[in-house]
C-alpha cells in the first residue's frame, strides 16, 4: 500500500532552486475541487493521485547529472526510467557519430531526457510561484503532470544514432510517432494509467500532436514549453552537447530565461507563453548557440560522412527486404551495426557497417555551396527522394569506375545533403514598463528587429552538399588531369 506523502510548505525566503519544506497540517491545498491550481500564500501542490505535483518536492531518489548536478526523482519517475524502453535510451547516442570526431560526445538520449524533465519541473515551479501574476492559476493539474511526463518521454521513440535514419523517409516514420506507439502500448502505458492517472493517448498527443482534433487548451499552452521557438529541449541539448564536445559554443543563460517566462494574454485575449524583456538577451543567445553548434558540430564533414554511410547501409537493407522499419524501433546503436553486419544483409550494408565500426569515414571529394544556384537546388531536391538519391549515387560510381579504370562499388560514392533547418521565432515579449515607442506586449520581430529570415539566410549560406567517397576513390579522382571531373558527371545526371 502506497504511503501518503506528508504535507509541507515552500519556504519562500529561499531561492527557487534551494527551496526547503516544513510540515504543515492546516494550510488548505493549492488545488480546488475542479482540479486546477489556485493561488494561496504558502503553496503545497498535489496532483490527482495524491502525489506532490512537482516530483522534486519529495524525491525518493536522485541522479547525478553533468549539467545540473542532482536531478531529484519521485517514485513514479523512477518506475518510468526503469522501464525497458527508457533504459534503451542509454545505448542511443545523443549525437550519433559525433563521438568519432569529439571522443567525449558519448552521452545518450537517456541523460538528455532526464535533463528535459528537470528543466520542465524548474519552468513549472517558476510559473506556479507567480500565482495569478503571470503564473498558472486556473491551469489543470493533469496538464501540468502531462508536461512533466512528456518531457521525460519525448525521445522514447528515437531510432539508433538519433535523427540519422529518419532522413530516409518512408517506410521510416518519425520518432514522435514511434514514441506514440511505445507510450500507448508498452509497460509505460500501465504506469501512466495506474500511477499517474493519466491517459497514455493524452501524453502521446503532447509529444506527437494529432493533425485533426484540438488538444486540451491547457495542453496546447504548455506543449510550447516542450516543442517550439523556446523549448526545454533546446535549453538542454545545446549546453549538454557543447560540454560533451568541450567547445565554447552552446552557452545559454537557462536560469534567467526560465525566470522570465510568464503566462499572458495575446492581442486576441488568448492565453500564451511570453518572455519578459529580461529574457530577450538569453533568448537571443539561444538562437546563436544553436547556429554555432550546427556550423561547428552537427554539420562537421566527418560526422556527416558517417551519417550518410549509415543511411545508405539501412536503405540497401530495407530495399533488399532483409530489414524492416519495425525492426529498427527497438534497436540500440550497437545492435543496429551488428544486424547490418550479419550474413543476411546485402554486401553494401555489410561493407558500410564494417567501415563504421572501424572508423573509416568517407572523404569529401566535391563540395557544393548554395552560391552554385540551380545545381545546388537540384541536388538539394534529392534529400526528399531516397530512391532517386541512391540511383544518382550508383550512376556516379559506375561512371567513375569507367573513367578511372578502377573498381568502384556502387556504395562507395555517396551524397551528403543536410536537412534544411527551421528557424521559428513566434515568441511574445512583455514589458512591465515599456520604453517610449514600445508596447506592453510585442512579437519578437517587433521587439528586437530580428526576422526569422535573418537566421534562415545565414543557415542557407552555411549549408554544403558534399560528394563523399572512399579514400581510394578520392585519390584516383585527384590524379586525373580533368578539372571538376565529378562536377561534369553530376551535371549530366541531374
C-alpha positions in Angstrom: 0.0 0.0 0.0 1.4 3.4 -1.0 2.4 5.7 1.8 0.7 9.1 1.7 3.0 12.0 1.1 3.5 14.3 4.1 2.1 17.8 3.7 4.6 20.7 3.6 5.0 24.3 2.6 7.5 26.1 0.4 9.9 28.3 2.4 9.5 31.4 0.2 12.5 33.2 1.8 14.9 30.8 0.0 15.8 30.9 -3.7 13.7 28.8 -6.0 16.4 26.2 -6.7 17.2 25.7 -3.0 13.6 25.5 -1.7 13.0 23.7 1.6 9.9 22.3 3.1 8.4 22.2 6.6 5.5 20.1 7.9 2.1 21.9 8.0 -1.2 20.3 8.6 -3.8 23.1 8.4 -2.9 25.0 5.3 -5.5 24.4 2.5 -4.4 22.6 -0.6 -3.4 24.6 -3.7 -5.8 22.6 -5.9 -9.6 23.1 -5.8 -12.3 20.6 -6.4 -12.2 21.2 -10.1 -8.6 20.0 -10.2 -7.0 23.4 -11.1 -4.3 25.4 -9.5 -5.4 28.3 -7.2 -3.2 30.8 -5.5 -2.6 30.7 -1.8 0.2 32.4 0.2 2.0 29.1 1.1 1.7 26.6 -1.7 1.6 22.9 -1.4 0.7 21.3 -4.7 -0.6 17.8 -5.1 -1.9 16.1 -8.2 -5.0 13.9 -8.7 -3.2 10.8 -7.4 -2.2 12.5 -4.1 1.5 12.8 -5.0 3.4 16.1 -5.0 2.7 17.8 -8.2 6.3 18.5 -8.8 8.4 15.4 -8.2 11.3 17.2 -6.6 9.2 18.3 -3.7 9.5 14.9 -2.0 12.1 12.9 -4.0 12.8 9.3 -3.3 16.0 9.3 -5.4 18.4 11.4 -7.4 20.5 11.2 -10.5 23.9 13.0 -10.6 24.0 14.9 -13.8 26.9 16.5 -15.7 24.9 19.7 -16.2 22.6 20.1 -13.2 24.4 18.2 -10.5 21.5 16.5 -8.8 18.1 15.7 -10.6 15.5 14.7 -8.0 13.1 11.9 -8.9 9.8 10.8 -7.4 8.7 7.2 -7.1 6.7 7.3 -10.3 9.5 8.8 -12.3 11.8 6.1 -11.0 9.4 3.5 -12.4 9.3 5.2 -15.8 13.1 5.4 -16.2 13.5 1.8 -15.2 11.2 0.5 -18.0 12.9 -1.3 -20.9 12.0 1.3 -23.5 13.6 4.1 -21.4 16.7 2.1 -20.5 17.3 1.5 -24.2 18.0 5.2 -24.5 21.2 4.7 -22.5 22.5 2.9 -25.7 21.4 5.5 -28.2 23.9 8.3 -28.5 22.6 11.8 -28.4 24.8 13.0 -31.2 25.1 9.9 -33.4 28.6 9.7 -34.9 29.9 13.0 -33.5 31.9 10.9 -30.9 34.1 9.7 -33.8 35.4 13.3 -34.0 34.9 14.5 -30.4 35.5 11.4 -28.3 33.8 12.9 -25.3 30.4 13.1 -27.1 29.3 9.7 -25.9 26.3 11.0 -23.9 23.0 9.4 -24.7 19.3 10.2 -25.1 18.8 8.9 -21.6 20.5 11.8 -19.8 19.1 14.3 -22.2 15.6 13.1 -21.4 16.3 13.4 -17.7 17.6 16.9 -18.3 14.5 17.9 -20.2 12.3 16.6 -17.3 14.4 18.6 -14.8 14.0 21.8 -16.8 10.3 21.2 -17.2 10.0 21.0 -13.4 12.0 24.2 -13.0 9.9 26.0 -15.5 6.7 24.9 -13.9 7.9 25.9 -10.4 8.9 29.3 -11.7 5.4 29.8 -13.2 3.5 28.2 -10.3 5.1 30.5 -7.8 3.8 33.5 -9.7 0.3 32.7 -8.9 -2.2 35.0 -10.6 0.6 37.4 -11.7 1.6 35.6 -14.9 1.6 32.1 -13.4 -0.5 29.0 -13.8 -3.6 29.9 -11.8 -6.6 28.1 -13.3 -4.3 25.6 -15.0 -5.5 22.0 -14.9 -3.4 19.8 -12.7 -3.5 17.0 -15.2 -1.9 19.2 -17.9 0.9 20.2 -15.6 1.5 16.5 -14.8 1.3 15.7 -18.5 4.1 18.1 -19.3 6.4 16.6 -16.6 5.8 13.1 -18.0 6.1 14.2 -21.7 9.4 15.9 -21.0 10.7 12.7 -19.7 9.4 10.5 -22.5 9.7 12.9 -25.5 12.6 11.0 -27.1 11.4 7.5 -26.2 10.9 6.6 -29.9 14.3 7.6 -31.2 16.0 5.3 -33.6 19.6 4.2 -33.2 22.1 7.0 -33.8 19.3 9.5 -33.1 17.9 11.5 -36.1 20.1 10.0 -38.8 17.8 7.2 -40.0 14.8 9.5 -40.2 16.2 11.3 -43.2 15.3 8.2 -45.2 11.6 8.9 -45.1 9.0 6.1 -45.8 8.9 3.4 -44.6 10.8 5.1 -41.7 8.3 7.1 -39.7 9.3 9.9 -37.4 10.4 9.2 -33.9 7.5 11.0 -32.4 5.1 8.5 -34.0 7.2 5.6 -32.8 7.1 7.2 -29.4 3.3 7.3 -29.5 3.2 3.5 -30.1 5.6 2.9 -27.2 3.7 5.2 -24.8 0.3 3.7 -25.7 1.2 0.0 -25.9 4.1 -0.8 -23.6 4.6 -1.1 -19.9 4.8 2.7 -19.8 1.0 2.9 -20.6 0.3 0.8 -17.4 2.4 3.2 -15.2 0.7 6.3 -16.7 -2.8 4.9 -16.1 -2.2 3.3 -12.7 0.3 5.6 -11.0 -0.3 9.0 -12.7 -4.0 8.5 -13.6 -3.1 9.9 -17.0 -4.3 8.8 -20.4 -1.4 7.4 -22.4 -3.1 8.9 -25.5 -3.0 12.3 -23.9 0.7 12.1 -23.2 1.3 10.8 -26.7 -0.6 13.8 -28.1 1.6 16.1 -26.2 4.7 14.7 -28.0 3.1 13.8 -31.3 0.3 16.4 -31.8 -2.6 15.0 -33.8 -3.3 16.6 -37.2 -7.0 16.5 -36.6 -8.6 17.4 -33.3 -7.5 20.1 -30.9 -5.6 19.4 -27.7 -6.9 20.3 -24.3 -6.5 24.2 -24.1 -4.0 23.8 -21.1 -2.1 21.1 -23.0 -1.9 23.4 -26.0 -0.4 26.1 -23.9 2.1 24.0 -22.1 3.2 22.0 -25.1 5.1 25.1 -26.3 7.5 24.5 -23.5 8.4 21.1 -24.9 8.5 22.0 -28.6 8.7 25.4 -30.2 10.8 28.5 -30.7 11.6 28.5 -26.9 11.6 25.0 -25.5 13.3 23.0 -22.8 14.6 20.5 -25.5 17.0 23.1 -26.9 17.7 24.5 -23.5 19.1 21.1 -22.5 20.7 19.7 -25.6 22.7 22.8 -26.7 24.7 23.2 -23.4 24.9 19.4 -22.9 26.3 18.8 -26.4 28.7 21.7 -26.1 30.0 20.4 -22.8 30.4 16.9 -24.1 32.4 18.1 -27.1 34.4 20.6 -24.9 33.7 23.5 -27.2 32.9 27.1 -26.3 29.6 27.2 -28.2 26.1 26.4 -27.0 26.2 28.7 -24.0 22.7 29.8 -22.8 21.6 31.5 -19.5 19.0 28.9 -18.8 18.1 30.2 -15.3 17.5 33.7 -16.5 15.4 32.5 -19.4 13.2 30.3 -17.3 12.7 33.0 -14.7 11.5 35.3 -17.5 8.6 33.0 -18.5 5.1 34.2 -18.0 1.5 33.3 -19.0 -0.2 36.3 -20.6 -3.0 37.1 -22.9 -2.2 37.9 -26.6 -3.9 40.7 -28.6 -6.9 38.4 -29.2 -7.3 37.6 -25.5 -5.9 34.1 -25.8 -3.5 32.7 -23.2 0.1 32.4 -24.4 3.5 31.9 -23.0 5.6 35.1 -23.1 9.1 36.1 -22.2 9.7 39.3 -20.3 12.2 41.9 -21.7 14.7 40.4 -19.3 14.6 37.2 -21.4 15.5 38.9 -24.7 19.2 38.6 -24.3 19.3 34.9 -23.2 16.8 34.0 -25.9 19.0 35.8 -28.5 22.0 33.8 -27.2 19.9 30.6 -27.6 19.4 31.3 -31.3 23.1 31.9 -31.9 24.2 29.0 -29.8 22.1 26.7 -32.0 23.6 28.1 -35.2 27.1 27.9 -33.8 26.6 24.2 -32.9 25.3 23.4 -36.4 28.2 25.2 -38.0 30.9 23.6 -35.9 29.5 20.3 -34.6 26.3 19.0 -36.1 27.4 19.7 -39.7 31.0 18.6 -39.3 32.1 16.9 -42.5 33.4 13.7 -40.9 30.4 13.2 -38.7 28.1 13.9 -41.7 30.0 11.3 -43.8 29.4 8.6 -41.2 25.7 9.5 -41.1 25.2 9.1 -44.9 27.1 5.9 -44.8 24.7 4.6 -42.2 21.7 5.9 -44.1 22.8 4.1 -47.3 23.5 0.8 -45.4 20.0 0.9 -43.9 18.4 1.9 -47.2 20.0 -1.0 -49.1 18.9 -3.4 -46.3 15.3 -2.1 -46.5 15.4 -2.3 -50.3 16.6 -5.9 -50.1 13.8 -6.6 -47.6 16.4 -8.0 -45.1 15.4 -5.3 -42.7 12.0 -3.7 -41.8 11.2 -0.3 -40.3 9.6 -2.0 -37.4 12.9 -3.9 -36.6 14.7 -0.5 -36.2 12.5 0.8 -33.5 13.7 -1.4 -30.7 17.4 -1.4 -31.6 20.4 0.2 -29.9 23.3 1.8 -31.7 25.5 -1.3 -31.3 22.6 -3.6 -32.1 21.9 -1.9 -35.4 25.6 -2.2 -36.6 25.6 -5.8 -35.5 22.5 -6.5 -37.5 23.8 -4.7 -40.6 27.0 -6.8 -40.4 25.1 -10.1 -40.4 25.3 -12.6 -43.4 21.7 -12.0 -44.3 22.4 -8.3 -45.2 23.3 -7.0 -48.7 27.1 -6.8 -49.4 26.9 -3.0 -49.4 25.3 -2.9 -46.0 27.9 -5.2 -44.6 30.8 -3.2 -46.1 29.5 0.1 -44.8 28.8 -1.3 -41.3 32.4 -2.6 -41.2 33.7 0.9 -42.2 31.5 2.5 -39.5 32.8 0.0 -36.8 36.4 0.5 -37.7 36.2 4.3 -38.2 36.9 4.5 -41.9 35.0 7.7 -42.9 34.4 8.5 -46.5 36.2 11.7 -47.6 34.9 14.8 -49.2 35.6 14.7 -53.0 33.3 17.6 -54.0 31.6 20.4 -52.1 28.7 22.5 -53.5 27.5 25.7 -51.8 24.2 27.5 -52.3 26.1 30.0 -54.5 26.1 27.3 -57.2 22.4 28.2 -57.8 20.4 25.7 -59.8 23.0 22.9 -59.3 22.6 23.2 -55.5 18.8 23.3 -55.7 18.7 20.2 -58.0 21.0 18.3 -55.6 19.0 19.5 -52.6 15.8 18.1 -54.0 17.3 14.7 -53.7 17.1 14.9 -49.9 13.4 14.2 -50.2 13.7 11.2 -52.6 15.9 8.4 -51.1 15.4 6.2 -54.2 16.4 8.9 -56.7 19.4 9.8 -54.5 20.6 6.1 -54.4 20.1 5.9 -58.2 22.3 9.0 -58.7 24.9 7.7 -56.3 25.1 4.4 -58.2 25.4 6.0 -61.6 28.2 8.3 -60.2 30.0 5.2 -59.0 29.6 3.4 -62.3 30.8 6.3 -64.4 33.8 6.9 -62.1 34.8 3.2 -62.4 34.7 3.5 -66.2 36.7 6.8 -66.3 39.2 6.0 -63.5 39.7 2.4 -64.7 39.5 1.1 -61.1 36.8 -0.9 -59.2 34.3 1.4 -57.6 31.4 -0.3 -55.7 28.0 1.3 -56.1 28.0 2.2 -52.4 31.4 3.9 -52.5 30.1 7.3 -53.7 27.5 9.0 -51.6 25.7 12.3 -51.5 25.6 14.2 -48.2 22.6 16.6 -48.2 21.9 18.1 -44.8 18.2 18.6 -43.8 17.1 22.2 -44.2 16.6 23.6 -40.7 13.6 25.6 -39.4 14.1 28.9 -37.7 10.9 29.9 -35.9 10.7 32.9 -33.6 7.0 33.1 -32.9 7.5 34.4 -29.3 5.8 37.2 -27.5 7.9 39.7 -25.4 6.3 41.5 -22.5 7.4 44.8 -20.9 6.2 45.8 -17.4 7.3 49.4 -18.1 7.8 49.6 -21.9 10.1 52.3 -23.2 8.6 55.1 -25.2 7.6 53.9 -28.6 7.2 50.3 -27.4 4.1 48.4 -26.3 3.5 46.2 -23.2 3.2 43.1 -25.5 5.1 42.7 -28.7 6.2 40.0 -31.1 9.9 39.1 -31.1 10.3 40.7 -34.5 8.9 44.0 -33.3 10.8 44.0 -30.0 14.2 43.1 -31.5 14.1 43.9 -35.2 15.3 40.4 -35.9 13.5 38.4 -38.6 13.4 34.6 -38.8 14.7 35.1 -42.3 17.9 36.6 -40.9 18.9 33.3 -39.3 17.5 31.2 -42.2 19.5 33.2 -44.7 22.7 32.6 -42.7 21.9 28.9 -42.4 21.2 28.7 -46.1 24.6 30.2 -47.0 26.4 27.9 -44.5 24.9 24.6 -45.8 27.0 22.5 -48.0 26.1 19.5 -50.2 29.1 17.1 -50.5 30.0 14.1 -52.5 31.9 11.7 -50.2 33.9 8.7 -51.4 36.3 6.1 -50.1 39.9 7.4 -49.7 41.0 5.3 -52.7 38.4 6.8 -55.0 39.2 10.3 -53.9 42.9 9.8 -54.5 42.1 8.4 -58.0 39.9 11.4 -58.8 42.6 13.9 -57.7 45.1 12.2 -60.0 43.0 12.9 -63.1 44.1 15.7 -65.4 40.4 16.7 -66.0 39.3 19.5 -63.8 36.0 19.1 -62.0 35.5 15.5 -63.1 32.8 14.8 -60.5 31.0 18.0 -61.3 30.8 17.3 -65.0 29.3 13.8 -64.3 26.8 15.2 -61.8 25.6 17.9 -64.2 24.8 15.2 -66.7 23.0 13.0 -64.2 20.7 15.5 -62.6 
